[in-house]
Amino acid sequence: MLKGFLDRTLTPHFAYHYQSATKIDKLLTGKTAKLFITSRGPAFFTKSIYGSVVYRWKHLVLGFCGIKVTKTLVLGNMNTQKSTEAQRKEFIERCAANID
């Protein structure tokens, strides 16, 4: 569903434009975004490795259109006993505090 949403919203001539096979105009330059991500794996793994989820969103999806990511919050270990209800509540509060 998320891929379908992105395919229908970040469309050519709205979000980007190919001038040639190697030159792309980023039409949403000047826009910003904040990433709030939950992960089943450790948070450091989700955000620190080349090709990670954060890298893909920051550079390959939003960056492709010119959108700059200003803040990234990741809550990891969502499917283990390490993630408590208090940690999840604190993460939600941190996300809410970062919404402008």
Number of C-alpha atoms within 10 A of each C-alpha: 6 7 8 8 9 11 11 10 11 17 12 15 11 12 18 18 15 12 9 8 6 6 9 13 17 20 18 18 16 9 13 14 13 16 15 16 17 17 16 13 14 15 17 12 14 21 20 12 11 11 13 14 15 22 16 14 15 21 16 12 14 21 18 20 23 20 20 18 17 11 11 15 17 18 21 21 16 17 10 10 7 11 14 12 9 9 13 15 11 13 18 14 11 13 17 10 9 13 7 5
